[in-house]
Structure formats: structure tokens, C-alpha cells
Amino acid sequence: MSALVFLEHHGGQIQRDSLGVLSKAAALGGEVDGVLVGVGVEGLAAEAGRHGATRVHVADDARLEAPLPQPRVDVLERLVRDGSFGTVVFAASVLSADVAAGLAARLDAGLNWDLTDLVEQDGKLVGKRPALGDSVYVDVGWSSEPRLALIRSGTFEPAESGGSAEVVRIEPQLEDFSLAATMLEQAHEESEGPSIEDADVIVAGGRGLGDPENFALVEELAKALGGAVAATRAVVDAGWYPYAAQVGQTGKTVAPKLYIACGISGAIQHKVGMQSSGLIVAINKDPNAPIFEYADLGVVGDLHEIVPKLTELIRARKAA
């Protein structure tokens, strides 16, 4: 498979999801190239090589500093046309979704999105996409090349292969209309600890917390575990917690090693965003809550009593 992977980066690191997608593409066989777009990004090529990239194309230009989609579409369009890549793969994010859609329009190419797997069947690339609230999976394909694939966040884990990548510097040729938009300001929410996309441990809160002030219980437990805090859609819609922390069908998909659900009923909309977690622990006073059907460990009781005691126990264990 001749594939190109768009390597999104932030804070001097390639995003974990992008490395996971790169590892998956390399595992399918054939040469896989990566592309880095931005300013001062060449140093990230070595990391891409360790995760399976044969070559990394680097577009380093001051005009590419702002995370705007159209200049990146310009870079990828020329690269795909000149390199004759049969497949272009993206890890889902706000930016990459815009870039993938723009590239599909430029190339008149087919784009399959929200994929949870890529496999080869009878010599053809096939994508797996959840449907009907993730209750079934359907096979999707492409009728022509290049094939564009947008992979659901949290789907693939990065896997180092120990290789190295050839660095190919490319001179970006940007369209006038792509430079018409200017980013005036970029705000980042101040937070401590890892993001929910990168965290190995997530403690999530739902309406069972009772009121927004009780999210402090979840935050303290997450801090003790060195994890991140997540929330359900109901909590976010009620204004208790920011959207950036929402897990579920209309939020983010996560796959931590440990997911602790506090006061979460476990509706299908939330399940689809966290069901790939390694170990799911549910704390809920309702023994008939749907989340107990797919939790690995269930605790029936008052979370307002259980969570503080659990936090205290973890802190004591760490201090010992």
C-alpha cells in the first residue's frame, strides 16, 4: 500500500493519534510516508521514523505557522499528485477533518470518515465504520484513487518499530485564496495534567454528581491517579464542565488504560466514546444502570462517599 499519513503536531510533538494511525498504516505493509507541515517541524521526523514512516516530507514555512486548513490542503494536493499516493490517512481532529474534506474536493477523491479500522481484503483496502450507535460495523470502500480515510480519535495505539525515516524537504506553493484567511488569536484552555486524548487514566463525571461543585471529587481522584477529567454530554449541556472534556458520540473518543465512570448511567451515546478503554470501573448508586452491563468492575453505592475514600486510599498508597 502506497500511503501518506498527515502528521498533526502540537507543542513540539506529533499528536498521539497521528502516530497511532502511522503505526497502523505501516502494519498494513508497503512503504508509508508521513508529512509534517508548519514551522520548525523537521526535528519531529525522527519520531515518525520510529513509528513506521519510510520517508517524511517536511514543509517548513512561516506562512504555515497558524493551524489553518487551506494552506495544508495546498501542500498535500501537490504532494499527492506528484507522489502518486494511493491512500491518504488522517487521525480525526478539527483541523485534520477540514484538511481531509478540502483535499477530497481538490482531488475529486472519495473520503471515508469515522473509521475504526483499516484492513486489506482480497487485495483491496477496506474501512470499518460503526453505525447505528456503534451497535454494528459496516465495511466501506473507495471506487477510485486516491483513497482518503479519516480515523476516529483514540482508535490506534502508537507502536514503535525502531526504524528511521528519510527527510524530504518540500517547498510549499500556496494559493492566493489559501492565504486570504488570517488567524488573529488562538486561545488555549488552561488545564493541569494530560488531555483526555492522551491520558492513560480518565475519571469521568455524570449527572449523578448532583451539582457542578461536586466535580471537585472527580478532579481530586484524577489528580491522585495522574489522570484526566472527562464529562458526559448531559453535564456539558448543563454548563457544569467544558465541552473539551466531553466523551461520547458528539464529543471525543478515548481509549485509556483505566476509565472510572462516576455517576454515569451509561447511555449508548456515552458508551461509543469510551468502550475501547482497557479497564472500565463504574460507580453508581443505581444497580440497574446500563453502564454495569459493559463495565469490568462495578461499585454500587453513593459516589459522594466512595470517591473521596478512594482518593484518600490512593494518596496513602503513593505516600507509603
C-alpha positions, 0 to 999 in steps of 0.5 A: 500500500502506497500511503501518506499519513498527515502528521498533526503536531502540537507543542513540539510533538506529533499528536498521539493519534497521528502516530497511532494511525502511522503505526497502523498504516505501516502494519498494513505493509508497503512503504508509508510516508508521513508529512509534517507541515508548519514551522520548525517541524523537521526535528519531529521526523525522527519520531515518525521514523520510529513509528513506521514512516519510510520517508517524511516530507517536511514543509517548513514555512512561516506562512504555515505557522497558524493551524489553518486548513487551506494552506495544508490542503495546498501542500498535500494536493501537490504532494499527492499528485506528484507522489502518486499516493494511493491512500491518504490517512488522517487521525480525526481532529478539527483541523485534520477533518477540514484538511481531509474534506478540502483535499477530497474536493481538490482531488475529486477523491472519495473520503471515508470518515469515522473509521475504526479500522483499516484492513486489506481484503482480497487485495483491496483496502477496506474501512470499518465504520460503526453505525447505528450507535456503534451497535454494528460495523459496516465495511466501506470502500473507495471506487477510485484513487486516491483513497482518503480515510479519516480515523476516529480519535483514540482508535490506534495505539502508537507502536514503535518499530525502531526504524528511521525515516528519510527527510524530504524537504518540500517547498510549499506553493500556496494559493492566493485564496489559501492565504486570504484567511488570517488567524488573529488569536488562538486561545488555549484552555488552561488545564493541569495534567494530560488531555483526555486524548492522551491520558492513560487514566480518565475519571469521568463525571455524570449527572449523578454528581448532583451539582457542578461543585461536586466535580471537585471529587472527580478532579481530586481522584484524577489528580491522585491517579495522574489522570484526566477529567472527562464529562458526559454530554448531559453535564456539558449541556448543563454548563457544569464542565467544558465541552473539551472534556466531553466523551461520547458520540458528539464529543471525543473518543478515548481509549485509556488504560483505566476509565472510572465512570462516576455517576454515569448511567451509561447511555449508548451515546456515552458508551461509543466514546469510551468502550475501547478503554482497557479497564472500565470501573463504574460507580453508581448508586443505581444497580440497574444502570446500563453502564454495569452491563459493559463495565469490568468492575462495578461499585454500587453505592453513593459516589459522594462517599466512595470517591473521596475514600478512594482518593484518600486510599490512593494518596496513602498508597503513593505516600507509603 
